[in-house]
Amino acid sequence: MAQTSSMKLLGARNMSCIVERMEWNNKMDLIAYGTEKGEVVIQRLNWQKIVTFPTPGEDVRVRSLSWQMDETLLAVGYSNGKVALLDAESETIISGLIYEDDIKKVFFSKAINSQENLGTYTCNAKDKHRKYLPKLQPLTNIDPCLKTLDQKSFPKGSPCFLVVIMRSGKVHLLLLGALQAGSIDLTQHILHPEQFDVYDVRLNGDFNAIYALLRDGQELKMLHFHNQVLQECMAPMLELATHCAHILETKNYINDTQQCLTEAWETVQLEMDNKLTKYANSQPYGLISAHFLELHVFGFATFEVEEFLTLSEKGFKKIANSVDLSLSNLQGLVFKQLNGSAINMFYFLNTIAGFGRMSHFFESLISPDVANEAMRACGAFVLKVYELQRTIDTLVYDMKLFHAWMIFTILRLSHQEIPDDLVLTEEENIAMADFLCAMEPEMEDRSDDEDEVDPLSATPPPARSKFNLERVGQYLDNAYLTQPCPKDPSQVWEEMVAENDCLSHCKLFVPHDKNLSLVQQRDKMFNAIDAVFHKPTESISGSFKLASAVICGDLPPMEPGEGLEDREFVTCSYYVNEAARSDMLACTISWQEAMILEVSRAGDCLVRCTRIQLQPGIFTSPVHEDYYNLRFVDLQFYNESSLSMLAQTTTSNPGVRPHSYFVQFSLSAARNQCTQHQMGPLVKLKDATVTHSIHDIIDGAAFKGLDGVCEMLAVSGSRKVATVLSDRKRKMTIFEMEIEEEEDDTEMSQASFLEISKESVLAGVADSEKPDA
């Protein structure tokens, strides 16, 4: 017999646009919803908006929302294949993933209980690096909206899986949102790929299997895949995923630092883009160096040089100070940020290489040779950073010397008194001459058959040297170095490597390619790092084995070009019952019928099935006339003992508005109506189960009439709230659940809901008229 559901209306609001997705946070009074514009809004129970995240692109829709357990992190799946991790606390986008296909659903698994999964391996190195590595300094020069690292650890809260389900049937697993922990293509495990659709895919409570609810031809199936690698290697995977997250942090930091380097270098060029650069560009190739050498050695200035030196001493000092400041910023970025992040990266890769030596735990996750190669690539990047640092230091010294010589020359030519500190020493004079000679490198030797090229001809000269600045700028381009760093006579190791080929090819030493730029060396390191994490993806993906196929019901055929919205209805919900060590799945198998499966994880391979329908049975006592024509709209697990359902009346009379009902169904009351089956290669539940009316289950269903045509439901048993979307998904109504009898002083009928709805509409109209008044 139908009962009245104990609910209390907290409020209702007419939304400014259509709401397409809703999801409650299980711990805090936060609800996230996606709009038709592709925006994601997070608000509190009292309707206070916390943050609005804009759409990632034009005509992009929000496909799925999922909160991380007990955290403020929200995963969002978009129709353009993007998955974004949003932090409601810091109101920032933590990270993003791009896939090639439309997203069906994304969700966070329950938290991985380390105490249950560690086994004989001790995962205690999550924050050990903080004892040895200094904290990376924040990048104050970069635009805050472009930052991808918020100076905090990427793994936030308890470890868990992020599962991304594509409409094509591909499923991707990520541990801690960082480590690619395998994937599976469901279309490879069905009989009719031409008639395929995936409804949901979930990890089981032990994280060693997945359940996939899908269409295979005209059958609704639940496929159960077991994974041996996930079962045996969860503890090493947590360790590896933690270091993978730290590596992703460091990669983002290196990319941001490289962006800051480029901006700082552009500032240096901008400071030089005055008479200095204009003069250099106005002269034929090779004459600048000759004229400056003539001025430096013989003290004679040509007419062009004299015109160039008309700049006052005060103005030239201003330019020199600006250039020195910009070069100093460039030095700091390389010496502190870039060098520090490179050392951090080497530490993490060295740790992973050490894990690879423990084959008993990491054999299926890490290839020692690949890890060592990534470490060598990182070492080569460290050497390239040191090489760039040495080049910048040389440039800083040369530019200071050049500026001092220019001021000295201006004072001398203008017959002014020269301070003693501006007089160059013999060593500085030699260095100045070398600098002037290197301003314009010699042209490559041409063949004797070619005619000598006139320097004043229209033939394009080599890349114009801007006072030797290209020695640094070439490192920031994605191209080979045009002026490799000269050998340092004080480095004995370089001479040994040059004399012994066996050292240059030895895997124990870090290679040093002097022809690569910093950008090329970084990309080479990143490619080697990506190769390290291919092994766990391949191992886990290859370990998925189809253990059981459960046929839940029949579906109408998929006709080409014909939509199934009015012919079939499949919606589902999943819940992990920790107390009973079981996984619960509820799904609709038609407009009026639903099936509740409970798969045991106790080792007995049992599945309990409860099949229910909304219509009264042949022995049901008389009920309200609306209950004879109900169909499902939505359903969700409220907790392990209750299933919340949204139902709607059907009528053939045009112009008659359907009625909506909220139904709270007791799973414990329906326990006696379930059937028990043994999981096997093929289980046909549609032939082995009996359908029961929810009206015939004693204390089974509690009904509550709702106002309007309701279309979507979002519930949270931990927060004791339920939200209903109605009026074409433009009105949001929030209820408090499980209220005490003394608090339930008003039994809200359908009429009372209508009155409250009218009050909220009138209040909204009044608010909108206030500005006009």
N, C-alpha and C positions, 0 to 999 in steps of 0.2 A: 504494500500500500504506500502511495506517495506521501511523503512528509514535507514539512516546510523547512527550508534551509535557514540556519541561524546566521544571518548576515546583517551588517549595518552599513548604510550608505555614508561614505566619508565626503564625497563631493563629485561633481560632474562639471566638465568644461567642454565647450565647443572649440575645437582646434582650428587654427588658421589654415591648415591644409590637410590633405589625406594622410593618415598614419598607416604605414604598411607593415611594420614589425614592432613588437614590444617584448621587453624582457626585464624581469625584476632581478635586482641584486639579492642574493640569498642572505646577506648579513646586514647591509645598510639600507636605509629607506631611500634607495635610488632606483629609478626606473629609466631605462633607455628605450627610445623609440626612433624608428627611421621614417622619414617622410617621403612623399612622392617626388620631392625635389632632390633626393639623394642625401639630405642632411641627416645627421644623427644628433639627437637632443637628449641630454641627461638632466633629469629633474628630480626633486624630492617629493615626498608624499604630500607635502603641503603646496604643491604646484610651483615651488620656487625653482626656476631654471638655473642649473649649475653651469653648463657649458653647451654650446652648439658647435659641432664640427661640420664644416662645409662639405659639399659634395666634391669628390675627387675629379669630376669631369662632367661635361654636358651630357644630358640624357642617361645618367648613371643611376641605377636603382639600388636600394639596400636590400640584399637578399637574406641576410641572417645576422642575428645578434647573439652574443654569448658572453656572460660575465665569468671571469676567473673566480674560482671558489674562494670566498671570504676576502676578496681583493677588489680594488677599484679599477682593475684593468678590464677593458671591454674589447672583444674581438668582433670585427665587422667584416662581412663579406659583401662585395659589390658585384654588380652585373658585368663590369668590365674586366673581371678576373683579379681584382685587387683585394688583398686582405690586409686590413689595418688594425694595429693594436693601439687603442686609445686609453689614456690614463685620465680618469675623471678627477683625480686629486690634483695633479699638476696641470690639468687642462692642456695636455700636449699629445702629439702623435709619437708614440715610442718607436715604432718601426712599421715597415710595410713589406708585403710580399706581392709579387706579380705572377699570375698564372695565365696560361694561354686560352683559357676557356671560361665560360660563365660559371659563377659560383652557385651551387645549390644550397649549401649550408656549411657553417663553421661552428665549432663548439670546443670549449675547454672540458677536459675530462675531470673527474674528481681528483683531489690531491693524492699524490703517491705517498703512501705511508712508508717512510724509510725503514722503520723498525721491522716491517714485515718482509721487505724485499732485498735487504742488503745481503743476507746469507752469510757466507764466510768472508766476503770482501767488505772492508771498512772504507766507506766514502767520507773522508774527513778533510779533504783538501779544498773545500769550496772557497774559503777565504784565506788560505795559507799564503797566497802571493802577497797579501797586504803586509805581511811581516818583512818581506824582502824588497818589494818594489815601491818606490816613492809614488805618491798619488800624482796622476797627470794633471797639469795645471789647466785651468779653464781657458778656452780660446775666446778672449774678449773681443777680438777683431772681427769675428764672423757674425753674420746676420743671425739673430736668434731664431728666426723662422726657418733657417736652413740647417739648424743644428739637428743632428741625429743622435747625439749622446748627451745625456743630462747629468753627467758626473755621478751616476749611481749604477749599481750592478744591474745588468740586463735581466737576469732571473729574479723576478719579484714574487715574494710569497712562497708558498709551498710548491714543490715541483709538480708539474702536470703536463699532459699532452695537449697540443692544439691539433685538431683534426679538421682538414679542409676537404670538402666533398664537392666535386665538380659535376656539372650536369651531364658530362660525357661518360660518367661512370668511374673516373679516376679518383682515388682517395689518397691524400697525402697526410702523413703523420709527422709532427714536429714536437720534439721534447724540449721543454722550457721555451718554446717559441723560437728556438735557434737551430737545434740539430735536426737535420732531415732524417727522421727515424723510419724510413721505409714508405712504400706506396704500393697500391694494388689497383689493377684495372678490372672492374667487375664484369665488363663485357666479355672477358676471357673465360668466365665461369658460368655462362648461361647458355641456353639452347636456342633462343630466338633473339639474337642481337638487333634484328630489324624492328622488333617490338619491345623496346627496353626503356625503362625509366627508373631512376633511383629516388627513393623517398627519404631514406635516412640511413646513416651508418654510425655505429657506436662501438666504443671500446668496452670490453667487459670489466667487471670490478677488479679482476686480478691482473689486468693489462697484458694478458697473453692471448687474447682472441678478440675478434670483432664480429658484430652482427650487422648484416646489410639487409634492409627491407627494400625490395625492388619488384618491378614488373618483369616477368619473363614470358613473353608471348601473351597469353590470356590468363596467366596465373600470377597471384600475389605470393611472393616467396620471401622467406627470411633465411638468408645464407649465414652459416656459422663457420668462420675461418679461425683455425688455431695457428699460433706462431710460436715455434720452439725457441727462437732467438730472444724474443721478448720475454719468454718465461725464464730463461736461464741467465740472461745478461742484463737484467734491469739495473743492478747496482753499478756495474761498469758503465752502462749507458748514462746513468745520472752523472757519474764522474766526467765522462767525455762531454756530455752536453753542457755541463758547467763551464768547462774550459772552452768549448765552442762558443758559448755566449760571451765569455771574456774576449775571445779572439774577434768576434763580430764587433764588440765595443771598440777594440783597438783598431780594427780596419776602418770603422767610421771615424775614429779620431785621426788616423793617418790621412784619410781623404779630406777631412775638414782642415787639418794642418796644411795639406797641400794647397787647398783653396786659399787659405790665409797667405801662404807663400806667394801664390800667383798675384793676389791683391797687393801684397807688400812690394813685389817686384814691379808691378804696374805703377805703383807710387814712385818708385825710384826712377823709372823711365819718364814719368810725368814731370818730376823735378828736373830731369835733364832735358826735357823737351822745350828748350828755350833757345837762346843764341848758340849754346854749345852744339845742340843737335842740328839746328838750322845751318850752322857753319859747316858741320861735317857733311851734311847732305848736299851742300852747294859746291863742294870741291871734288875734282876728279879723284878716282881711286888711286891711292898711293901718295898723293901730295901732302895730305895732312901730316902724316908721320915725318915726311921729309922736311916740311916747313918748321915743324916743332923741333926737330932735331937740329936744324940749322940755327934756330933761335936759342936752343939750349946750349949748343957747343960753341957757336961763334958769336952769339949775342945779336945776330942780324935778323930783323923782322921784315917780311914781305908786306906789300900793301894790304893783302887780304888778312894777314895776321894782325896788322895794326888796326884795321877796321874791326876785327873781332875783339881786340883787346880794349876797345873804347869803353867797355863796361867798367864802371867805377869799382874801386876796391871794396867799398861798402856793399854794393850790389852783388859782387862776386862772393863775398863772405856769406851773404844771406843764402845764396844758392848752395854754397859748399856746406853750410850747416844743415840745410834741408836734406841734401843728399846723404850726409853723414848720419842723420837721424833715421832716415828710411833704411839705410844699410844696417844700422844698429838693430832695428826691429827685425830685419831679415835674419841677422845673426842669432838673435834670441829665439826665433821660431825654429831654426835648424838645431841649435845647440840644446835647447830645453825640450820643446814639444816634440819635434820630429825624432830626435835622438832618443828621448825617453820612451816614446811609443814603440820605436823599433826594438829597444831592449826588452820592453814588456812583451812584445810579440815573440821574441826569441825565447823568453822564459816559458811562455805557455806552450810553444811548439816543442821545446826541449822536454817539458813535462809529458806531453803526449807521446813523444818518442820513447820516453821511459816507460809509459804504459804499454807500448807495443812490445816491450821485452817481457812483460808478464803475459805470456801466451795463454796461460790457463784461464785467465779472465777476459782478455781483450783480443783473442785470436780472430774472432769473427767480426771485430769492430775496427781494428787498426792494422794496417800493413806497415811493418817496421821500415821497410825500404822507402816507401812513399813518405812516411813521417820524417825520416832522416833527410830526404831530398827537400822537403819543405823547410826544414831547419837550415839546410845549406843555402836555400834561396833567401831565407830571412837574414842569414849572415851576410850574404852578398848585398842585401839592401842596407844593412848596417854599414858596410864598407862604403857603399855609394853615398850614404848620408855623411860619413866622415870625409869623403872626397869632396862633396859639395861644401861642407863646412870649411875645409882647407881652401877651396877656391874662393869662397866669400871672404875669408880672412885676408887672402892675398889681394882681392879687389879692394877691400876696405883700406888696407895699407897703401895700395897704389893710388887710390882716389884721394886720400889725405895728402899724400906726397904731391900728387898732381895739383890739388887745390893750393897747397902751400907754394909750389913753384909758380903757379899762375899769379898769385898775389905778389910774390917776389918780383916776377917779371913786369907786372903792371906798375909797381912802385919804381922799378929801375928805369923803365921807359919814360915814365912821367917825371923822372929826376926828383923823386921824393926820398926822404930818409927811410932806410931799410932797418927794421929792428933786428937785433942779433939772433933772435929765435927763428927768423925766417931764412937765415943763411943755411944752405944745405951742406952737409958733410960730404966727404969724398965718397963714402959708401952710398949715401942717398943720391948723389949725382949719378953714380953708376946705375943704381936701381931705376932712377928716373929715365936714363937713356934707354935701358932695356924696356921699360914700360912704353915709351914713345915708339920704339921699334916694333913692338908687338901690337900697336894700335890697328894696323892693317896688315894681316897675314899675307905672305907672298902668294901670288897666283900659282895654280898648278902648272907644272911644266907641260908645254904643248909640243907637238911633234914638229920636226924640222920642216915638214912639207907645208905646214900652215903658215900663212903670212903673219907677221907681227901685228898685234892688235893695237890700234891707236887708243890711248887712255881717254881721249876726248871723243871717241866715236860713240855711236848709238848702241853699241853692243852692251847688253846688261853686264855690269861688273859683278864680282862676287858679293855675297851678302854684306851690306854696309856695316862697318864696325862703328858703334857709337861709344867711342872712348873705352873700348875693350869690355863693355858691359855684357856682350854676348857670351862671354866665358861662363857667366852665371845663368843667363837666360836660357841657354841651350839645355840645361838640366831640367827645366820645367816644361819642355816640349816633348810630345810623343814622337820623337825621331832620334836617330843616332846622333851622337855628339860630333859636331864639326871641328871642334878643337879639344881633343882629349886632354885630360890632365897630364902634364909632364911628369916624368919620373922624379921621385924625391931621392936625391943621392944618399940621404941619411937612412933610407929604408933598405936594410940589408936583405930582408925577406923577399922583396921584389926581385932583387938580383938573383937570389937562389932559385926562385921559381922560374925566372927567365932562362937560367942555365940548365935546369933539370925539368924535362917534360913530365917525368913521373910525378912530380909534386903538383903540377897544374891539373893532372888528371886523377889525382888521388881523391877518393870519396871522403877521406878524413878531414880534408881541408876545405875551407870555404872559397868558392871561385870568386874572382874579381874581374868582371868584364868592363874594361875602361871605355868601351865604345857605346855602352848603353846610357841613356839619360835616366834621371831619377824616376820619371813617370814610367818608362819601360821596365825598370828594375822593380818598381812597385807592382806593376801588372804581372810580371813574371812571378813574384812572390805570392800574390793573391791567387794565381792559377795553381801554384803548387799547394797552397793551403786548401783550396777547393777540392783538389784531388785526394787529400787526406780524408775528407768526409764523404767520399763516394763509397768507401768500403762499408760503413754501417748501413747506408741506404740499400746497397746491393744485397747485403746479407739478410736484412730484415725483409726486404721485398720478396726475395726468393724463398723465404721460410713460411709464407702464408699458404696453408693447406686447407682445402675445403673439407670440413669435418662432417657437416650435416646440412641438408636442404629441407626446410620446413615449408610445406605448401599451406598457406593460410586461407586462400579463397580464390574465387574466379573473378576475372575482370572482363569488361567488354573489349572487343578487338579494337586495335588502333587503325582507323581508316586514314589514308593519306589526305592531308589538307583538312581534316575534320578534328575540331577540338573535343576534348573529353570532359570539359568542365561540367557539362550537364548530364554526362552519362556515367561518370565514375567519381568517387570521392574517397581519397586516401589521405588521412592525416595520422600522425603518430606521436608518441611521447615515450621517453625512456627514463628509467630511474634505477639507481643502484641501491639495493636493500642490504646494508651492511650487517644488520642484526641477523637476518636469515641467510646471509651469504648467497644471495641470488640476484639475478639481473631481471628487471621487469620491463616489458614492452607492451604498450597499449596502442592499437591501431584500428582504424575503421576499415571494414572490409566491404561495406556498402553504405548507402545513405542512412540506413536504419540499424545496421549491425556493427558491432565492434568486438575485438578479440583481445584478451589480456593474457599475455604469456609471462611465465615466471620460470627462468632457466636457473637451475641449481648449480652452484660452483663448489659444492661439497664433495665432488668426485663421483656421485652416483649417476650422473648424466641423465637427470630427470628434467622434464619440462611440464609444468602445470598450465592448463589452458582453461580460461573462463570465457565463454561466448555469450554475449548479451545482445538484446535488441530493445529499442525504445518503445515499440508498440506493445500494448497489453496482450497477454496470451489468452488461450481459449478458456482457461479457468480463472482468469483475473477478475477480481471484484470490480464493479462499476467505478470508473474514474472520470475525471474531468474530460469533456469532449475534445479539448485540445490535445490530450495525451494520445489520442488515437491516430494523429497525423503528424507525428514528430519526425524530424530528420536531424542528423548530426551537422554541426557547424564547425566545432573545434573541440579538442580535448587535451588535457595536460594532467600529469601526476601532481597532486597537491602535496602528498607525502607517501610514505610506503603503505599506508592503510586507506588512502582516499584517492579517488580519481575525479577531477573536476571536468564537467562536460558542458558544452554550450549547444542547446537544441533550438529548433525553430519549427513552427507549424507549416505544413504545406496545404495549399488550397488551389483548387482549379477555377475558382471564381475570380475573374479579373477585377482589379480595383480593391480587393480585400487585403488589408495589411496583415502580414503574418505576425504571430506572437512569438516572443523569444523567452527561453527559460534557462536558468542556471541550475545544473543538476550536480549535486555532490553525491558520488557513488561510493559506498563503503566496500572496500575490497575484503576486509575481514568478514563481513556479513555474507559475502558471496563465496567464501572459501569452500563451503559444502557443495557448491554447484560446479566446482572445477573437475576436470579430468586430468589424469596423470599419464604421461607417455615417456617412453625411453628414446633418448636422442640417438638417431642412427643416420646412415647415409641419406635416407629419404623418409620423411615423416609427413603423412597426408592428414593434417588436422581437420580439413574441411569435411572429410568422410568419417572422422572418428570423434567428433564433438557434437554436443547438443546445445541448441540456442535456448537461453532463458530470458524471459522478460524481466526487466529491472523492477517492474511493479510486483512481481511474484516473490522477490527476495525480501524476506522480513528485515526491516530496518536497513534496507539496501540503498534506497535512493531518496534524497531530499531535494525537493523542487523549490525554486524561487522565480516568480514571474518578473520579467524585466521590461523596461520601457524601450520602444523602438525596435528596429530590425538590427540585431546584434550579429557581428561578423567575425570577431576575433576575441581570444581569451588569453590572459597572462596571469598566472597565479604563483604564489610563493608561500609554501607551508611554514618556512622558518620565520617569515615576516608576517604571516597570517593576514595576507591581503590578496585581493583579486581585482583585476582590471578588465573591463569589457569595452570593446569598440562598437559603436552603433552609428546609425544615420550615415551610411556610406563611408564609414571609417573616419568620420569627422568629429565624433563626440566620444570623449573618454570618461568613463565612470569608474570610480574606485570604491571598493567595499572592504570593510574590515570583517575578517572571518573569525569563527570560533568565539563569538562574544558570549559573555555570561548571561544567564537568564534574567538577572536583575537589570542588566544593561540593555537587554533587548525589550525595551518598554514599548516599542512600536513595531508591530508586524507589518512590514511594508508590502502592500499589495501593488498590483500593476497600476492602479489609479493613483496611489500616493507617489509612486515613482514619476508618473506623468506630471503631477503637480510640482514636484521638486525640479523636474526638468524645465517646466515653464518658468519657474522662478529664476533658474540659472540663465535661461535665455534672455529674460527681461533684464536681469542684472548686467549681462553682457551688452545689451543694447544701450542701457543707461551709461555704462562706462564709455562706449564708443561715441555717445553724444556729448560728453563733457567737454572735449576740446573745442567743438563747434560753438558751445555756449560761451 
